[in-house]
Amino acid sequence: MCGIVGYIGNQQACPILLDGMSKLEYRGYDSAGIAVYDGKRIDIEKCVGRLQALRIKIQGHEPQGTVGIGHTRWATHGRPSDRNAHPHCDESGRFVVVHNGIIENYLELKEYLLEKGHRFSSDTDTEVVAHLMADQYDGDFLSTVKKVIRRIDGSYSLVFLCADEPDKLITTKKDNPLVIGLGEGENFIASDIPAIIGHTRRTYIMSDGEIAIVTKDAVRVEDL
């Protein structure tokens, strides 16, 4: 069980992510991390330990940007460590993902990716998803997410951030909770309502097999 938070809008994402993660720390507290698009690239900050350890690590140089994702982890694959903390990215840093759940066929996918020359930096099942995004990328963020989802088996809530299309977050779920908070000029994603209730009381509870494309001004939901 892990906690996921996402934000896109006009405010600085970092404090909103950290606040939401503090409401979800009951879902996992062996490591924490955030990823924020700073206008040029996706800045990832993460570390082992409770959320306070991350706050201390980034104090005075918090990632700047108005779109980002955060995660508090309860380890399933890979021991608690800095390298196994979420968010995870591909080698280029173009694709970043946070995940709650288990990718059951991750070893099969990892072997496929290793044969194609991908190099991994963690022991998690989640990093496979980020590398698979890079492997399957066709120039379109949403199309690539759909291809990746069709390749993975297991239970998951996933939120994707792409440096090529930083005006949106894409999220999907199967057998794990995920809620979208609807704001004015901003929108939120979380594993549980307490993470976003301080910002909005308008919510959409996602169903299995749905994919949401979340921008600051709209939420569009499709099925796979």
C-alpha positions as CSV (number, residue, x, y, z in Angstrom):
1,M,0.0,0.0,0.0
2,C,1.4,3.4,-1.1
3,G,0.2,6.9,-1.3
4,I,0.0,8.9,-4.5
5,V,-0.6,12.7,-5.0
6,G,-0.7,14.7,-8.2
7,Y,-1.2,18.4,-8.9
8,I,-1.5,20.6,-12.0
9,G,-2.5,24.2,-11.9
10,N,-1.1,27.7,-11.3
11,Q,0.3,27.3,-7.8
12,Q,3.6,25.9,-6.9
13,A,3.2,22.1,-6.9
14,C,5.8,21.2,-4.2
15,P,4.0,22.4,-1.1
16,I,0.7,21.0,-2.3
17,L,2.3,17.6,-3.0
18,L,4.0,17.5,0.4
19,D,0.8,18.5,2.2
20,G,-1.2,15.8,0.4
21,M,1.5,13.2,1.1
22,S,1.4,14.0,4.8
23,K,-2.3,13.0,4.8
24,L,-1.4,9.7,3.1
25,E,1.6,8.7,5.2
26,Y,-0.5,6.0,6.8
27,R,-0.3,4.3,3.4
28,G,3.5,4.1,3.4
29,Y,6.4,5.6,5.3
30,D,9.6,3.8,4.3
31,S,10.4,6.5,1.7
32,A,9.0,9.5,-0.1
33,G,9.6,11.5,-3.2
34,I,8.3,14.1,-5.6
35,A,8.8,15.0,-9.3
36,V,8.0,18.6,-10.5
37,Y,8.4,19.9,-14.1
38,D,10.4,23.1,-13.8
39,G,9.9,24.5,-17.3
40,K,12.8,22.6,-18.9
41,R,13.0,19.2,-17.3
42,I,11.4,17.0,-14.5
43,D,13.2,17.5,-11.2
44,I,13.0,14.4,-9.0
45,E,13.7,14.5,-5.3
46,K,13.3,11.4,-3.1
47,C,14.9,9.7,-0.1
48,V,14.4,6.8,2.3
49,G,12.6,7.5,5.5
50,R,9.5,9.3,6.5
51,L,8.2,12.4,4.7
52,Q,10.0,14.6,7.1
53,A,13.3,13.3,5.8
54,L,12.3,14.5,2.3
55,R,11.3,17.9,3.7
56,I,14.7,18.3,5.3
57,K,16.5,17.2,2.1
58,I,14.9,19.8,-0.1
59,Q,14.6,22.6,2.4
60,G,15.8,25.8,0.7
61,H,15.8,24.4,-2.8
62,E,12.3,23.0,-3.3
63,P,11.5,22.0,-6.9
64,Q,9.8,24.9,-8.7
65,G,6.9,24.3,-11.0
66,T,3.2,24.1,-11.3
67,V,2.8,20.4,-12.2
68,G,4.1,17.4,-10.3
69,I,3.5,14.0,-8.7
70,G,4.4,12.7,-5.2
71,H,4.6,9.3,-3.5
72,T,4.9,7.8,-0.1
73,R,6.1,4.1,-0.2
74,W,5.4,0.9,1.5
75,A,7.9,-1.5,-0.1
76,T,6.8,-4.5,-2.1
77,H,9.7,-4.9,-4.6
78,G,13.1,-3.8,-3.4
79,R,14.1,-2.8,0.1
80,P,13.5,0.7,1.4
81,S,16.3,2.9,0.0
82,D,16.9,6.1,-1.8
83,R,17.2,4.3,-5.2
84,N,14.0,2.3,-4.7
85,A,11.9,5.4,-3.6
86,H,9.4,6.7,-6.1
87,P,9.0,8.5,-8.5
88,H,10.8,6.5,-11.1
89,C,11.9,7.6,-14.5
90,D,13.4,6.2,-17.7
91,E,17.1,6.8,-18.5
92,S,16.4,10.0,-20.4
93,G,14.2,11.5,-17.6
94,R,11.4,12.1,-20.1
95,F,8.9,9.8,-18.4
96,V,8.2,9.8,-14.7
97,V,5.8,7.5,-12.9
98,V,4.4,6.8,-9.4
99,H,2.7,3.6,-8.6
100,N,0.6,1.9,-6.0
101,G,0.2,-1.9,-6.4
102,I,2.1,-4.8,-8.0
103,I,3.2,-5.3,-11.6
104,E,3.0,-9.1,-11.7
105,N,4.8,-9.6,-15.0
106,Y,7.6,-7.1,-14.3
107,L,10.4,-9.7,-14.5
108,E,9.3,-10.7,-17.9
109,L,9.1,-7.1,-19.0
110,K,12.5,-6.2,-17.4
111,E,14.2,-9.1,-19.2
112,Y,12.7,-7.8,-22.5
113,L,13.9,-4.2,-21.7
114,L,17.4,-5.4,-20.6
115,E,17.8,-7.2,-23.9
116,K,17.0,-3.9,-25.7
117,G,19.8,-2.1,-23.8
118,H,17.8,-0.4,-21.0
119,R,19.8,0.1,-17.8
120,F,17.9,0.1,-14.5
121,S,18.7,2.1,-11.4
122,S,16.4,0.4,-8.8
123,D,15.1,-3.0,-7.8
124,T,11.4,-2.0,-8.1
125,D,8.7,-3.3,-10.4
126,T,7.6,0.3,-11.0
127,E,10.7,1.4,-12.8
128,V,9.8,-1.2,-15.5
129,V,6.8,1.0,-16.4
130,A,8.9,4.1,-16.9
131,H,11.3,2.3,-19.2
132,L,8.4,0.6,-21.0
133,M,7.0,4.1,-21.7
134,A,10.4,5.1,-23.3
135,D,10.4,1.8,-25.3
136,Q,6.9,2.2,-26.6
137,Y,6.9,5.9,-27.2
138,D,5.3,6.9,-30.5
139,G,5.5,10.7,-30.0
140,D,2.1,10.8,-28.3
141,F,1.9,10.7,-24.5
142,L,-1.7,9.3,-24.2
143,S,-1.2,6.7,-27.0
144,T,2.0,5.5,-25.3
145,V,0.3,5.2,-21.9
146,K,-2.4,3.0,-23.5
147,K,0.1,0.7,-25.1
148,V,2.0,0.3,-21.8
149,I,-1.2,-0.5,-19.9
150,R,-2.0,-3.2,-22.3
151,R,1.5,-4.8,-21.6
152,I,1.3,-4.9,-17.8
153,D,-0.5,-7.3,-15.6
154,G,-1.3,-6.8,-11.9
155,S,-3.0,-4.3,-9.7
156,Y,-2.1,-0.7,-9.9
157,S,-2.8,3.0,-9.6
158,L,-0.5,4.9,-11.9
159,V,0.2,8.5,-12.6
160,F,2.4,9.5,-15.5
161,L,4.3,12.8,-16.2
162,C,6.0,13.4,-19.5
163,A,8.5,16.2,-20.1
164,D,7.4,16.5,-23.8
165,E,3.8,17.2,-22.7
166,P,4.0,18.8,-19.3
167,D,0.6,20.5,-19.6
168,K,-1.1,17.2,-18.5
169,L,-0.9,14.3,-16.1
170,I,-2.3,10.9,-17.2
171,T,-3.6,8.5,-14.6
172,T,-5.2,5.0,-14.6
173,K,-6.1,2.3,-12.1
174,K,-7.0,-1.3,-11.6
175,D,-7.9,-2.8,-8.2
176,N,-6.4,0.1,-6.3
177,P,-8.0,3.4,-5.2
178,L,-7.6,6.7,-7.1
179,V,-9.6,9.9,-6.9
180,I,-9.5,13.1,-8.9
181,G,-10.1,16.4,-7.2
182,L,-11.8,19.1,-9.4
183,G,-10.7,22.6,-8.8
184,E,-10.9,26.0,-10.5
185,G,-7.9,26.4,-12.8
186,E,-6.3,23.4,-11.0
187,N,-6.9,19.7,-10.6
188,F,-5.6,17.1,-8.2
189,I,-5.0,13.3,-8.1
190,A,-4.7,11.2,-4.9
191,S,-5.0,7.7,-3.5
192,D,-7.5,9.0,-0.9
193,I,-9.8,12.0,-0.4
194,P,-8.1,13.3,2.7
195,A,-5.1,14.3,0.6
196,I,-7.1,16.8,-1.4
197,I,-10.0,17.8,0.8
198,G,-8.3,20.9,1.9
199,H,-8.3,22.2,-1.7
200,T,-11.6,20.9,-3.1
201,R,-14.7,18.9,-2.2
202,R,-15.6,18.1,-5.8
203,T,-14.2,14.7,-6.6
204,Y,-14.4,12.0,-9.3
205,I,-13.8,8.4,-8.1
206,M,-12.0,6.5,-10.9
207,S,-13.2,3.1,-11.9
208,D,-11.0,0.2,-13.1
209,G,-9.9,0.5,-16.7
210,E,-10.4,4.2,-16.9
211,I,-7.7,6.6,-18.1
212,A,-7.9,10.3,-17.1
213,I,-6.1,13.1,-18.9
214,V,-5.8,15.8,-16.3
215,T,-4.9,19.4,-17.3
216,K,-5.3,22.5,-15.1
217,D,-8.6,23.4,-16.8
218,A,-10.2,20.1,-17.6
219,V,-10.4,16.4,-16.8
220,R,-11.2,14.0,-19.7
221,V,-11.9,10.3,-18.8
222,E,-11.7,7.5,-21.3
223,D,-11.8,3.7,-21.1
224,L,-8.8,1.7,-22.3
